[in-house]
Amino acid sequence: MEFKNVKMELKEGTALITIDRPKFLNALNRETLKELDQILEEVKANEEAKAVIITGAGEKAFVAGADISEMKDMKPLEAKEFGEFGQKVFRKIELMKKPVIAAVNGYALGGGCELAMACDIRIASHNAKFGQPEVGLGIIPGFGGTQRLPRIVGISKAKELIYTGDMIDAEEALRIGLVSKVVEQNKLLEETYKIAKKIMTKGMIAISLAKEAINASIDTVIDTGMSYEAKAFAVCFATEDQKEGMAAFLEKRAPKFVGK
Ligand code: CAA
């Protein structure tokens, strides 16, 4: 299927998803969110796609937020529907069994910061800027920002960022743990692919179970999370990858994982 605002390219086991509305700094209107949703479904179903990278087109923005011109005249019920749809699409990323990395190549504001936060790992270029500027528009973050930002950076810093609407640069984002790494812009995709490739050398069932167990830690009390981890740990022992991984270690050779 041809998409207008989102592109997907599958390369060496990694699906590269690009939000592609550079004229509007990749702002997310309904159409773009719908396309992203469909592309995520395709990527989920595609067995060749082992890992996913999400980035923005152009050199200026990852995603500069939800589309303000589209939101301007929304009635409360329309806004609820729009917010819930954005939440649903981003939750799909968070719950996807494949690892998803955000390559943040510029402004990640509002819905853009929220998109990056729904990914498992965030790598930023030096020119990246993060923020939740919604209160300056008389609204609050609506695609999960009030829930994910405090979980990632802590309640106090999240409140400061959301109440002031301040933008922070990539170095500050690194300092507060919002991103894992900051690299030169012309190396951003290369570095992000490197991480995806490294992950793909591991047992992919284990990666997906680790993702589920970590997600469970956030959504439940610790004892429920521990019980979830114990079950996921046990499931690993039903895989060929576990047998191969441990045998390879003991035989002092590199493992050959098959994802089974
Ligand atoms: N929605 C719609 N259009 C946007 C946009 C957005 N979020 N962000 C940028 N654009 C458009 C601009 O209107 C402009 O279009 P025109 O050329 O037709 O005028 C074009 O993209 C380029 O932007 P600027 O001229 O503003 O570029 P700049 O370099 O001067 O500034 C910027 C860059 C600081 C990112 C500025 O564009 C900006 O502040 N954008 C809005 C950021 C924002 O408030 N995001 C939050 C949106 S609300 C939200 O996301 C709610 C939610 O949680 C779901």
Boltz pocket constraint, residues with backbone or C-beta under 6 A from the ligand:
constraints:
  - pocket:
      binder: B
      contacts: [[A, 22], [A, 23], [A, 24], [A, 25], [A, 27], [A, 28], [A, 64], [A, 65], [A, 66], [A, 67], [A, 68], [A, 69], [A, 86], [A, 107], [A, 109], [A, 110], [A, 111], [A, 112], [A, 114], [A, 133], [A, 134], [A, 137], [A, 140], [A, 141], [A, 142], [A, 143], [A, 145]]
      max_distance: 6.0
